[in-house]
Amino acid sequence: MKKILAMILALTMCLALAACGSSDASTDDTTASATEAAAETSGTEEESSAEETSGAEEETGTEEASATFTTVTEGVLTMSTNAAFPPYEMTTDDGGFEGIDVEFATAIAEKLGLELQIDDMDFDSALLAVQQGKSDIVMAGVSVTEDRLLVMDFSDSYATGVQVVIVPEGSDVTVDTLGDYVIGTQRATTGYIYCTDDYGEDHVVAYDNGITAVQALMNGQVDCVVIDSAPAQEFVAANAGLTILDTEYVSEEYAIGMAKGNTALVDAVNSALEELTADGTIQSIIDKYITAE
């Protein structure tokens, strides 16, 4: 009887141990499954987060790429100038403006979908207007210099202004001694402005056009003529006994001045200039004002 009871007790203990072992295995499996599920969830969240971050970066890049310029007055391109620099800018009898820079600015404004407004003032004020945010661009036959680059940004150059000196063959006149002689120029041209600024009005005689100035030179009424290089070459070719000095009187690169750091506007203006150059608009405007008359 004791043996039977001992066997029953032993069997009961085995069954209990077996049950405990089954419970532990089930717990391990459950824990493993939960861990795997958590890992899968974490991975999904990381992928989702990465996709959202990537999408956000792409959206930011798109916004930056589509960033546009702003102007002082919405819908208007304000140009400050000194309208006393023919043939680049000058006033008309009815109080309007004309000239190479004026037509360039008009064409650029149209390309940018803006209306052009011109503010006429003295030259220094025109430069300051851009620097102080009172105008968007300054065009007045503005040359790019190191000093101006410190306070303004510039477009690509759109024109080169070259003035040369016509003299009789064998003349003693040189660019360095122009102030000792009587200079003939075409009235209101850049040549006239430079010569009067450099040597005073007493040394300069203004004529209605280049042909008349060259005729005066041939007649001995003036000692030399300062004029743009293109017409000068034609006048010399048509009049025996005349020559052009090897040294240029003035050579300048003209560009459009804008506020320092206004990169978006500079880029927009340069793009417009590139298109206007490619389609021949720039050259046609220059030819309209600079001719071999």
Backbone as CSV, one residue per row, in Angstrom:
resi,resn,N_x,N_y,N_z,CA_x,CA_y,CA_z,C_x,C_y,C_z
1,MET,0.838,-1.208,0.000,0.000,0.000,0.000,0.869,1.252,0.000
2,LYS,1.892,1.227,0.818,2.822,2.348,0.890,3.517,2.563,-0.446
3,LYS,3.842,1.422,-1.096,4.504,1.518,-2.393,3.585,2.185,-3.408
4,ILE,2.293,1.834,-3.363,1.340,2.427,-4.320,1.215,3.929,-4.093
5,LEU,1.119,4.320,-2.813,1.016,5.744,-2.506,2.251,6.509,-2.963
6,ALA,3.413,5.889,-2.810,4.678,6.525,-3.223,4.705,6.719,-4.720
7,MET,4.212,5.726,-5.463,4.204,5.817,-6.921,3.260,6.920,-7.387
8,ILE,2.058,6.990,-6.709,1.086,8.032,-7.072,1.665,9.418,-6.826
9,LEU,2.368,9.580,-5.685,2.975,10.868,-5.353,4.045,11.249,-6.375
10,ALA,4.845,10.294,-6.765,5.908,10.559,-7.751,5.316,10.958,-9.079
11,LEU,4.253,10.265,-9.487,3.596,10.573,-10.769,3.011,11.987,-10.753
12,THR,2.409,12.322,-9.594,1.820,13.677,-9.463,2.875,14.757,-9.602
13,MET,4.041,14.549,-9.015,5.135,15.523,-9.079,5.652,15.679,-10.496
14,CYS,5.721,14.578,-11.229,6.195,14.625,-12.638,5.247,15.443,-13.498
15,LEU,3.928,15.172,-13.257,2.940,15.911,-14.036,3.022,17.413,-13.755
16,ALA,3.262,17.763,-12.486,3.363,19.168,-12.094,4.564,19.830,-12.756
17,LEU,5.685,19.108,-12.762,6.895,19.642,-13.389,6.706,19.824,-14.883
18,ALA,6.025,18.873,-15.491,5.777,18.959,-16.937,4.928,20.185,-17.258
19,ALA,3.929,20.435,-16.397,3.060,21.594,-16.603,3.842,22.878,-16.503
20,CYS,4.722,22.950,-15.485,5.554,24.152,-15.328,6.438,24.356,-16.533
21,GLY,7.035,23.335,-17.048,7.906,23.441,-18.224,7.133,23.942,-19.419
22,SER,5.915,23.463,-19.617,5.088,23.901,-20.752,4.766,25.381,-20.640
23,SER,4.508,25.853,-19.411,4.178,27.258,-19.180,5.361,28.153,-19.505
24,ASP,6.585,27.766,-19.099,7.790,28.566,-19.368,8.056,28.683,-20.860
25,ALA,7.890,27.611,-21.596,8.139,27.603,-23.040,7.163,28.541,-23.736
26,SER,5.889,28.496,-23.270,4.871,29.362,-23.863,5.212,30.829,-23.629
27,THR,5.711,31.117,-22.397,6.087,32.496,-22.067,7.231,32.979,-22.932
28,ASP,8.221,32.079,-23.152,9.363,32.450,-23.995,8.916,32.760,-25.410
29,ASP,7.999,31.912,-25.930,7.514,32.128,-27.297,6.771,33.465,-27.401
30,THR,5.950,33.741,-26.387,5.178,34.988,-26.383,6.101,36.200,-26.344
31,THR,7.122,36.113,-25.467,8.090,37.207,-25.349,8.813,37.442,-26.655
32,ALA,9.199,36.350,-27.305,9.912,36.476,-28.586,9.026,37.121,-29.633
33,SER,7.772,36.674,-29.666,6.834,37.239,-30.648,6.635,38.732,-30.418
34,ALA,6.504,39.114,-29.122,6.303,40.524,-28.789,7.519,41.359,-29.193
35,THR,8.711,40.775,-28.948,9.948,41.481,-29.309,10.035,41.698,-30.803
36,GLU,9.705,40.633,-31.575,9.745,40.751,-33.039,8.743,41.779,-33.526
37,ALA,7.547,41.763,-32.922,6.508,42.716,-33.328,6.958,44.145,-33.054
38,ALA,7.587,44.330,-31.869,8.068,45.663,-31.513,9.130,46.129,-32.489
39,ALA,10.009,45.200,-32.882,11.071,45.544,-33.828,10.491,45.932,-35.174
40,GLU,9.463,45.134,-35.604,8.836,45.442,-36.891,8.160,46.805,-36.843
41,THR,7.481,47.087,-35.697,6.804,48.377,-35.536,7.802,49.517,-35.561
42,SER,8.929,49.320,-34.842,9.967,50.339,-34.794,10.535,50.596,-36.174
43,GLY,10.767,49.494,-36.914,11.306,49.636,-38.270,10.349,50.391,-39.158
44,THR,9.056,50.078,-39.024,8.052,50.772,-39.846,8.025,52.253,-39.527
45,GLU,8.100,52.569,-38.204,8.090,53.966,-37.798,9.314,54.700,-38.318
46,GLU,10.499,54.029,-38.277,11.722,54.661,-38.765,11.631,54.936,-40.254
47,GLU,11.084,53.920,-41.002,10.947,54.106,-42.442,10.003,55.255,-42.737
48,SER,8.878,55.298,-41.988,7.903,56.357,-42.194,8.510,57.712,-41.891
49,SER,9.302,57.767,-40.778,9.939,59.022,-40.400,10.938,59.459,-41.451
50,ALA,11.691,58.481,-41.978,12.682,58.789,-43.005,12.010,59.318,-44.250
51,GLU,10.873,58.689,-44.625,10.154,59.144,-45.821,9.625,60.559,-45.632
52,GLU,9.081,60.825,-44.402,8.562,62.161,-44.135,9.670,63.202,-44.180
53,THR,10.857,62.839,-43.587,11.989,63.766,-43.593,12.443,64.043,-45.006
54,SER,12.541,62.964,-45.810,12.960,63.119,-47.204,11.982,63.997,-47.952
55,GLY,10.689,63.757,-47.714,9.665,64.553,-48.384,9.758,66.004,-47.995
56,ALA,10.019,66.246,-46.692,10.133,67.619,-46.218,11.314,68.308,-46.857
57,GLU,12.451,67.559,-46.982,13.629,68.129,-47.615,13.354,68.466,-49.062
58,GLU,12.635,67.554,-49.752,12.328,67.807,-51.153,11.436,69.040,-51.287
59,GLU,10.440,69.170,-50.382,9.557,70.326,-50.434,10.330,71.613,-50.197
60,THR,11.280,71.578,-49.220,12.089,72.760,-48.927,12.927,73.141,-50.132
61,GLY,13.540,72.128,-50.775,14.339,72.397,-51.960,13.515,73.015,-53.052
62,THR,12.279,72.538,-53.216,11.402,73.097,-54.245,11.076,74.534,-53.949
63,GLU,10.785,74.821,-52.670,10.456,76.188,-52.291,11.637,77.117,-52.542
64,GLU,12.882,76.643,-52.214,14.058,77.465,-52.428,14.275,77.709,-53.914
65,ALA,14.059,76.654,-54.719,14.276,76.781,-56.152,13.289,77.749,-56.774
66,SER,12.078,77.809,-56.186,11.047,78.660,-56.762,11.020,80.058,-56.139
67,ALA,12.006,80.343,-55.262,12.055,81.651,-54.616,12.218,82.733,-55.673
68,THR,11.472,83.841,-55.537,11.517,84.912,-56.524,12.025,86.190,-55.885
69,PHE,12.391,87.125,-56.753,12.892,88.399,-56.280,11.734,89.291,-55.814
70,THR,12.078,90.298,-55.062,11.093,91.306,-54.657,11.580,92.667,-55.141
71,THR,10.660,93.602,-55.274,11.020,94.955,-55.696,10.520,95.963,-54.670
72,VAL,11.034,97.186,-54.758,10.664,98.236,-53.800,9.155,98.439,-53.795
73,THR,8.570,98.467,-54.970,7.120,98.584,-55.113,6.628,97.380,-55.895
74,GLU,5.654,96.666,-55.341,5.173,95.447,-55.984,4.683,95.739,-57.403
75,GLY,5.137,94.923,-58.339,4.719,95.052,-59.726,5.455,96.117,-60.511
76,VAL,6.425,96.777,-59.866,7.136,97.887,-60.510,8.643,97.671,-60.399
77,LEU,9.369,97.952,-61.484,10.825,97.980,-61.461,11.241,99.446,-61.446
78,THR,11.759,99.895,-60.305,12.129,101.304,-60.155,13.593,101.494,-60.521
79,MET,13.815,102.376,-61.477,15.167,102.652,-61.974,15.565,104.076,-61.595
80,SER,16.657,104.222,-60.875,17.204,105.552,-60.611,18.257,105.854,-61.668
81,THR,18.292,107.098,-62.129,19.218,107.465,-63.198,19.521,108.947,-63.143
82,ASN,20.529,109.328,-63.891,20.827,110.732,-64.130,20.662,110.933,-65.629
83,ALA,19.525,111.495,-66.013,19.166,111.567,-67.434,19.884,112.701,-68.144
84,ALA,21.207,112.709,-68.023,22.035,113.710,-68.694,23.296,113.043,-69.217
85,PHE,23.128,111.830,-69.715,24.269,111.040,-70.168,23.957,110.414,-71.522
86,PRO,23.732,111.262,-72.525,23.408,110.732,-73.850,24.609,109.992,-74.459
87,PRO,24.399,108.967,-75.239,23.084,108.506,-75.708,22.448,107.452,-74.808
88,TYR,22.940,107.308,-73.580,22.423,106.253,-72.698,21.135,106.645,-71.986
89,GLU,21.042,107.858,-71.517,19.788,108.348,-70.943,19.721,109.856,-71.079
90,MET,18.567,110.316,-71.496,18.360,111.744,-71.679,16.872,112.035,-71.636
91,THR,16.522,113.287,-71.426,15.117,113.666,-71.359,14.610,114.059,-72.741
92,THR,13.309,113.919,-72.905,12.662,114.328,-74.153,11.949,115.657,-73.936
93,ASP,11.505,116.260,-75.027,10.836,117.570,-74.936,9.560,117.513,-74.101
94,ASP,8.915,116.349,-74.075,7.666,116.234,-73.325,7.879,115.767,-71.888
95,GLY,9.150,115.759,-71.455,9.438,115.391,-70.072,9.645,113.910,-69.841
96,GLY,9.661,113.128,-70.915,9.906,111.695,-70.795,11.391,111.383,-70.851
97,PHE,11.688,110.123,-71.031,13.079,109.689,-71.057,13.326,108.806,-72.276
98,GLU,14.556,108.873,-72.779,14.942,108.019,-73.890,16.428,107.723,-73.802
99,GLY,16.873,106.774,-74.610,18.284,106.424,-74.621,18.488,104.923,-74.502
100,ILE,19.724,104.516,-74.640,20.061,103.091,-74.613,19.636,102.448,-73.298
101,ASP,20.041,103.036,-72.175,19.704,102.460,-70.868,18.198,102.435,-70.637
102,VAL,17.521,103.472,-71.084,16.070,103.550,-70.898,15.388,102.395,-71.639
103,GLU,15.804,102.149,-72.863,15.185,101.070,-73.638,15.598,99.696,-73.119
104,PHE,16.837,99.567,-72.662,17.252,98.318,-72.029,16.382,98.020,-70.809
105,ALA,16.222,99.023,-69.946,15.446,98.846,-68.715,13.993,98.508,-69.036
106,THR,13.443,99.146,-70.067,12.065,98.863,-70.473,11.925,97.406,-70.908
107,ALA,12.869,96.939,-71.705,12.831,95.550,-72.185,13.006,94.555,-71.037
108,ILE,13.890,94.884,-70.084,14.100,94.000,-68.930,12.842,93.932,-68.078
109,ALA,12.217,95.081,-67.833,10.985,95.105,-67.035,9.902,94.247,-67.684
110,GLU,9.779,94.332,-68.988,8.786,93.518,-69.689,9.082,92.036,-69.520
111,LYS,10.346,91.669,-69.605,10.731,90.270,-69.414,10.365,89.777,-68.011
112,LEU,10.470,90.653,-67.044,10.197,90.287,-65.651,8.729,90.474,-65.273
113,GLY,7.933,90.917,-66.226,6.508,91.125,-65.949,6.235,92.316,-65.062
114,LEU,7.074,93.343,-65.175,6.948,94.520,-64.317,6.758,95.789,-65.155
115,GLU,6.281,96.831,-64.481,6.165,98.149,-65.102,7.388,98.969,-64.712
116,LEU,7.996,99.646,-65.670,9.196,100.430,-65.385,8.826,101.823,-64.888
117,GLN,9.473,102.218,-63.806,9.356,103.588,-63.303,10.752,104.191,-63.246
118,ILE,10.938,105.377,-63.842,12.247,106.021,-63.883,12.255,107.234,-62.963
119,ASP,13.222,107.264,-62.058,13.395,108.406,-61.154,14.684,109.123,-61.533
120,ASP,14.573,110.358,-61.998,15.719,111.145,-62.451,16.278,111.964,-61.294
121,MET,17.586,111.934,-61.124,18.253,112.657,-60.038,19.721,112.820,-60.404
122,ASP,20.503,113.483,-59.566,21.919,113.594,-59.885,22.585,112.230,-59.724
123,PHE,23.756,112.073,-60.333,24.384,110.763,-60.455,24.654,110.103,-59.103
124,ASP,25.244,110.842,-58.184,25.547,110.272,-56.866,24.283,109.813,-56.148
125,SER,23.208,110.589,-56.256,21.943,110.215,-55.623,21.359,108.953,-56.255
126,ALA,21.557,108.793,-57.566,21.065,107.596,-58.249,21.756,106.349,-57.721
127,LEU,23.047,106.460,-57.470,23.788,105.324,-56.903,23.332,105.037,-55.473
128,LEU,23.147,106.084,-54.698,22.725,105.921,-53.303,21.308,105.352,-53.192
129,ALA,20.449,105.684,-54.152,19.064,105.215,-54.096,18.999,103.695,-54.063
130,VAL,19.843,103.046,-54.856,19.891,101.578,-54.848,20.437,101.066,-53.528
131,GLN,21.499,101.672,-53.059,22.125,101.227,-51.813,21.179,101.364,-50.622
132,GLN,20.308,102.371,-50.660,19.390,102.639,-49.550,18.020,101.998,-49.735
133,GLY,17.861,101.191,-50.780,16.595,100.505,-51.000,15.481,101.382,-51.514
134,LYS,15.828,102.516,-52.124,14.810,103.411,-52.668,14.523,103.131,-54.143
135,SER,15.428,102.427,-54.790,15.218,101.993,-56.170,15.725,100.565,-56.304
136,ASP,15.272,99.887,-57.356,15.674,98.491,-57.578,16.956,98.393,-58.384
137,ILE,17.099,99.270,-59.379,18.276,99.264,-60.247,18.739,100.692,-60.486
138,VAL,20.026,100.843,-60.805,20.543,102.127,-61.239,21.212,101.907,-62.585
139,MET,20.802,102.733,-63.558,21.400,102.704,-64.887,21.632,104.150,-65.306
140,ALA,22.904,104.470,-65.534,23.254,105.824,-65.962,24.638,105.760,-66.590
141,GLY,24.836,104.772,-67.449,26.174,104.526,-67.960,27.105,104.220,-66.798
142,VAL,26.645,103.380,-65.863,27.391,103.118,-64.623,28.527,102.128,-64.898
143,SER,29.729,102.565,-64.611,30.895,101.694,-64.765,31.114,100.888,-63.487
144,VAL,31.586,99.661,-63.648,31.877,98.801,-62.501,33.280,99.138,-61.993
145,THR,33.357,99.549,-60.736,34.654,99.851,-60.128,34.786,99.064,-58.828
146,GLU,36.013,98.969,-58.344,36.250,98.237,-57.094,35.514,98.889,-55.926
147,ASP,35.508,100.201,-55.875,34.823,100.902,-54.785,33.325,100.639,-54.816
148,ARG,32.735,100.646,-56.002,31.296,100.421,-56.105,30.934,98.968,-55.790
149,LEU,31.828,98.047,-56.087,31.565,96.639,-55.780,31.473,96.396,-54.273
150,LEU,32.029,97.292,-53.487,31.957,97.150,-52.033,30.564,97.474,-51.498
151,VAL,29.799,98.272,-52.244,28.504,98.736,-51.734,27.326,98.343,-52.622
152,MET,27.607,97.772,-53.791,26.545,97.374,-54.704,26.907,96.059,-55.383
153,ASP,25.886,95.383,-55.888,26.100,94.255,-56.777,25.780,94.713,-58.198
154,PHE,26.341,94.027,-59.189,26.149,94.427,-60.571,25.709,93.255,-61.436
155,SER,24.981,93.611,-62.463,24.616,92.622,-63.479,25.837,92.326,-64.332
156,ASP,25.676,91.404,-65.273,26.706,91.219,-66.289,26.810,92.512,-67.096
157,SER,27.981,92.754,-67.663,28.159,93.949,-68.485,27.270,93.857,-69.723
158,TYR,26.653,94.980,-70.089,25.779,94.979,-71.259,26.302,95.874,-72.379
159,ALA,27.352,96.643,-72.120,27.898,97.504,-73.173,29.304,97.954,-72.799
160,THR,30.093,98.203,-73.816,31.425,98.774,-73.630,31.453,100.133,-74.312
161,GLY,31.735,101.151,-73.548,31.824,102.491,-74.121,33.266,102.835,-74.422
162,VAL,33.587,103.057,-75.702,34.952,103.380,-76.108,34.954,104.683,-76.886
163,GLN,35.700,105.644,-76.406,35.887,106.914,-77.096,37.318,106.961,-77.634
164,VAL,37.443,107.376,-78.906,38.762,107.471,-79.526,38.989,108.891,-80.036
165,VAL,40.223,109.159,-80.460,40.595,110.501,-80.904,41.023,110.457,-82.375
166,ILE,40.358,111.248,-83.206,40.729,111.389,-84.618,41.621,112.620,-84.764
167,VAL,42.737,112.448,-85.462,43.664,113.567,-85.683,44.130,113.545,-87.140
168,PRO,44.651,114.660,-87.639,45.282,114.652,-88.962,46.571,113.824,-88.908
169,GLU,46.898,113.169,-89.969,48.145,112.401,-90.006,49.322,113.340,-89.744
170,GLY,50.260,112.883,-88.903,51.432,113.697,-88.568,51.192,114.684,-87.441
171,SER,50.010,114.667,-86.832,49.698,115.602,-85.756,50.511,115.296,-84.504
172,ASP,50.765,116.344,-83.724,51.469,116.176,-82.446,50.513,115.850,-81.293
173,VAL,49.219,115.851,-81.567,48.232,115.596,-80.511,48.360,114.150,-80.016
174,THR,48.343,113.985,-78.691,48.278,112.655,-78.068,47.164,112.671,-77.032
175,VAL,46.790,111.496,-76.558,45.756,111.424,-75.528,46.198,112.180,-74.274
176,ASP,47.480,112.136,-73.980,47.985,112.802,-72.776,48.036,114.315,-72.907
177,THR,48.016,114.838,-74.155,48.139,116.292,-74.339,46.856,116.930,-74.885
178,LEU,45.739,116.220,-74.794,44.478,116.746,-75.327,44.133,118.116,-74.750
179,GLY,44.473,118.332,-73.498,44.140,119.593,-72.839,44.857,120.791,-73.416
180,ASP,45.865,120.553,-74.261,46.608,121.661,-74.871,46.011,122.078,-76.211
181,TYR,44.966,121.387,-76.639,44.424,121.626,-77.981,42.916,121.886,-77.935
182,VAL,42.360,122.243,-79.093,40.920,122.446,-79.227,40.313,121.137,-79.722
183,ILE,39.325,120.646,-78.980,38.740,119.329,-79.254,37.347,119.495,-79.848
184,GLY,37.091,118.792,-80.931,35.755,118.785,-81.505,35.007,117.537,-81.074
185,THR,33.730,117.686,-80.763,32.902,116.537,-80.376,31.504,116.694,-80.964
186,GLN,30.734,115.619,-80.887,29.316,115.718,-81.229,28.569,116.182,-79.986
187,ARG,27.663,117.110,-80.174,26.964,117.718,-79.056,26.225,116.667,-78.212
188,ALA,26.359,116.779,-76.878,25.614,115.965,-75.907,25.976,114.486,-75.901
189,THR,27.074,114.126,-76.546,27.499,112.723,-76.494,28.394,112.492,-75.286
190,THR,28.714,111.231,-75.017,29.620,110.932,-73.909,31.000,111.536,-74.153
191,GLY,31.413,111.592,-75.415,32.695,112.214,-75.722,32.721,113.679,-75.296
192,TYR,31.633,114.377,-75.568,31.526,115.777,-75.167,31.579,115.905,-73.635
193,ILE,30.843,115.043,-72.949,30.798,115.105,-71.480,32.170,114.861,-70.880
194,TYR,32.849,113.806,-71.345,34.171,113.499,-70.796,35.159,114.628,-71.057
195,CYS,35.148,115.155,-72.273,36.122,116.195,-72.621,35.895,117.476,-71.827
196,THR,34.649,117.875,-71.678,34.385,119.098,-70.911,34.700,118.889,-69.433
197,ASP,34.431,117.679,-68.946,34.777,117.385,-67.549,36.289,117.422,-67.337
198,ASP,37.033,116.866,-68.296,38.489,116.753,-68.146,39.226,118.058,-68.439
199,TYR,38.752,118.802,-69.437,39.538,119.952,-69.907,38.789,121.283,-69.878
200,GLY,37.523,121.252,-69.537,36.739,122.483,-69.477,36.111,122.825,-70.816
201,GLU,35.064,123.581,-70.787,34.319,123.920,-71.998,35.122,124.791,-72.961
202,ASP,36.107,125.499,-72.458,36.908,126.365,-73.326,37.730,125.570,-74.336
203,HIS,37.996,124.321,-74.031,38.811,123.483,-74.921,37.954,122.595,-75.830
204,VAL,36.636,122.717,-75.728,35.755,121.807,-76.473,34.777,122.598,-77.321
205,VAL,34.652,122.167,-78.584,33.661,122.751,-79.489,32.662,121.658,-79.848
206,ALA,31.392,121.912,-79.600,30.349,120.906,-79.868,29.692,121.178,-81.213
207,TYR,29.501,120.092,-81.979,28.841,120.174,-83.281,27.586,119.316,-83.263
208,ASP,26.714,119.602,-84.205,25.429,118.902,-84.228,25.570,117.411,-84.482
209,ASN,26.592,117.014,-85.226,26.799,115.590,-85.505,28.269,115.329,-85.774
210,GLY,28.606,114.049,-85.900,29.995,113.669,-86.103,30.561,114.130,-87.430
211,ILE,29.723,114.135,-88.460,30.183,114.562,-89.778,30.657,116.006,-89.749
212,THR,29.873,116.874,-89.121,30.230,118.291,-89.027,31.514,118.488,-88.224
213,ALA,31.668,117.694,-87.166,32.879,117.786,-86.347,34.106,117.385,-87.151
214,VAL,33.981,116.327,-87.950,35.113,115.876,-88.771,35.418,116.887,-89.869
215,GLN,34.403,117.494,-90.441,34.616,118.540,-91.441,35.376,119.721,-90.840
216,ALA,35.044,120.062,-89.606,35.750,121.156,-88.923,37.214,120.783,-88.717
217,LEU,37.469,119.538,-88.430,38.846,119.056,-88.280,39.601,119.173,-89.608
218,MET,38.957,118.763,-90.680,39.572,118.856,-92.002,39.854,120.313,-92.376
219,ASN,39.038,121.228,-91.916,39.181,122.650,-92.229,40.127,123.371,-91.274
220,GLY,40.662,122.656,-90.281,41.600,123.260,-89.345,40.949,124.072,-88.254
221,GLN,39.643,123.905,-88.046,38.947,124.672,-87.007,39.122,124.060,-85.618
222,VAL,39.404,122.789,-85.574,39.724,122.092,-84.330,40.955,121.230,-84.578
223,ASP,41.598,120.801,-83.500,42.836,120.020,-83.635,42.610,118.513,-83.618
224,CYS,41.468,118.102,-83.101,41.163,116.673,-83.034,39.672,116.508,-82.787
225,VAL,39.194,115.288,-82.922,37.785,114.982,-82.656,37.716,113.746,-81.772
226,VAL,36.954,113.847,-80.704,36.719,112.698,-79.821,35.322,112.170,-80.100
227,ILE,35.235,110.883,-80.420,33.955,110.298,-80.817,34.004,108.789,-80.609
228,ASP,32.856,108.130,-80.652,32.819,106.669,-80.507,33.639,105.997,-81.600
229,SER,34.186,104.854,-81.265,35.125,104.196,-82.173,34.499,103.739,-83.493
230,ALA,33.246,103.254,-83.462,32.640,102.734,-84.693,32.472,103.815,-85.760
231,PRO,31.824,104.945,-85.458,31.748,105.995,-86.474,33.108,106.582,-86.816
232,ALA,34.024,106.627,-85.857,35.359,107.173,-86.123,36.044,106.398,-87.240
233,GLN,35.913,105.103,-87.217,36.548,104.277,-88.253,35.979,104.581,-89.631
234,GLU,34.673,104.814,-89.705,34.061,105.121,-91.000,34.466,106.506,-91.488
235,PHE,34.554,107.479,-90.590,34.945,108.828,-90.977,36.376,108.852,-91.519
236,VAL,37.254,108.109,-90.861,38.652,108.061,-91.312,38.757,107.371,-92.666
237,ALA,37.983,106.311,-92.847,38.011,105.597,-94.128,37.510,106.478,-95.271
238,ALA,36.602,107.398,-94.952,35.998,108.249,-95.987,36.751,109.554,-96.210
239,ASN,37.730,109.858,-95.358,38.444,111.142,-95.462,39.954,110.909,-95.399
240,ALA,40.579,111.018,-96.545,42.034,110.829,-96.621,42.746,111.866,-95.763
241,GLY,43.851,111.448,-95.140,44.652,112.374,-94.342,44.318,112.356,-92.863
242,LEU,43.331,111.530,-92.474,42.968,111.425,-91.052,43.375,110.058,-90.507
243,THR,43.604,109.995,-89.211,43.954,108.733,-88.563,43.396,108.732,-87.137
244,ILE,43.352,107.563,-86.533,42.872,107.407,-85.146,44.068,107.084,-84.269
245,LEU,44.201,107.805,-83.157,45.285,107.510,-82.222,45.155,106.086,-81.693
246,ASP,46.288,105.450,-81.506,46.280,104.058,-81.040,45.702,103.933,-79.628
247,THR,45.901,104.942,-78.805,45.440,104.895,-77.414,43.989,105.353,-77.317
248,GLU,43.155,104.542,-76.691,41.759,104.932,-76.486,41.686,106.034,-75.444
249,TYR,40.737,106.926,-75.639,40.552,108.002,-74.670,39.840,107.477,-73.427
250,VAL,38.741,106.774,-73.619,37.979,106.208,-72.505,37.443,104.843,-72.923
251,SER,37.573,103.870,-72.041,36.968,102.550,-72.271,36.316,102.100,-70.985
252,GLU,35.031,101.785,-71.054,34.265,101.444,-69.847,33.368,100.238,-70.096
253,GLU,33.171,99.478,-69.040,32.184,98.401,-69.062,30.969,98.885,-68.285
254,TYR,29.852,98.964,-68.935,28.638,99.413,-68.282,27.837,98.221,-67.771
255,ALA,27.270,98.364,-66.574,26.452,97.306,-65.982,25.343,97.936,-65.143
256,ILE,24.412,97.106,-64.704,23.266,97.572,-63.920,23.563,97.373,-62.439
257,GLY,23.485,98.456,-61.661,23.754,98.368,-60.235,22.499,98.002,-59.455
258,MET,22.691,97.164,-58.428,21.583,96.749,-57.562,22.054,96.689,-56.115
259,ALA,21.122,96.571,-55.198,21.466,96.554,-53.775,22.391,95.386,-53.459
260,LYS,23.312,95.608,-52.572,24.248,94.568,-52.151,23.486,93.402,-51.539
261,GLY,23.734,92.199,-52.045,23.109,90.995,-51.502,21.772,90.643,-52.112
262,ASN,21.272,91.451,-53.049,19.980,91.151,-53.685,20.190,90.159,-54.827
263,THR,20.616,88.956,-54.453,21.012,87.940,-55.433,19.868,87.544,-56.358
264,ALA,18.671,87.433,-55.815,17.529,86.993,-56.626,17.259,87.971,-57.762
265,LEU,17.342,89.271,-57.480,17.104,90.266,-58.529,18.252,90.271,-59.531
266,VAL,19.477,90.153,-59.049,20.634,90.098,-59.958,20.483,88.936,-60.932
267,ASP,20.102,87.770,-60.408,19.929,86.585,-61.261,18.817,86.807,-62.285
268,ALA,17.726,87.413,-61.837,16.592,87.655,-62.738,16.977,88.633,-63.845
269,VAL,17.678,89.697,-63.485,18.106,90.687,-64.474,19.093,90.072,-65.465
270,ASN,20.031,89.278,-64.952,20.998,88.630,-65.844,20.315,87.676,-66.819
271,SER,19.314,86.950,-66.337,18.564,86.050,-67.219,17.860,86.836,-68.323
272,ALA,17.263,87.968,-67.942,16.585,88.819,-68.932,17.584,89.366,-69.946
273,LEU,18.744,89.821,-69.462,19.780,90.335,-70.361,20.252,89.263,-71.331
274,GLU,20.403,88.060,-70.824,20.853,86.951,-71.679,19.857,86.690,-72.803
275,GLU,18.578,86.691,-72.466,17.548,86.469,-73.476,17.502,87.615,-74.482
276,LEU,17.623,88.845,-73.995,17.568,90.014,-74.869,18.792,90.098,-75.778
277,THR,19.907,89.586,-75.299,21.102,89.531,-76.141,20.943,88.464,-77.218
278,ALA,20.418,87.314,-76.809,20.255,86.192,-77.745,19.274,86.516,-78.862
279,ASP,18.225,87.268,-78.564,17.226,87.540,-79.611,17.528,88.822,-80.407
280,GLY,18.685,89.450,-80.114,19.116,90.602,-80.895,18.597,91.942,-80.421
281,THR,17.804,91.948,-79.337,17.222,93.209,-78.861,18.294,94.193,-78.403
282,ILE,19.277,93.715,-77.653,20.333,94.584,-77.138,21.071,95.285,-78.281
283,GLN,21.487,94.525,-79.266,22.239,95.113,-80.367,21.398,96.087,-81.180
284,SER,20.121,95.762,-81.345,19.255,96.657,-82.127,19.076,98.007,-81.428
285,ILE,19.020,97.986,-80.095,18.901,99.242,-79.342,20.192,100.056,-79.458
286,ILE,21.329,99.391,-79.326,22.615,100.086,-79.472,22.732,100.703,-80.861
287,ASP,22.373,99.933,-81.883,22.460,100.437,-83.267,21.537,101.630,-83.496
288,LYS,20.445,101.661,-82.754,19.495,102.758,-82.903,20.098,104.083,-82.449
289,TYR,20.959,104.042,-81.439,21.486,105.266,-80.848,22.928,105.571,-81.247
290,ILE,23.692,104.549,-81.558,25.097,104.755,-81.932,25.260,104.401,-83.398
291,THR,25.330,105.414,-84.224,25.458,105.216,-85.668,26.573,106.089,-86.217
292,ALA,27.011,105.755,-87.409,28.081,106.514,-88.063,27.486,107.609,-88.921
293,GLU,26.931,108.608,-88.274,26.329,109.716,-89.007,27.405,110.654,-89.541
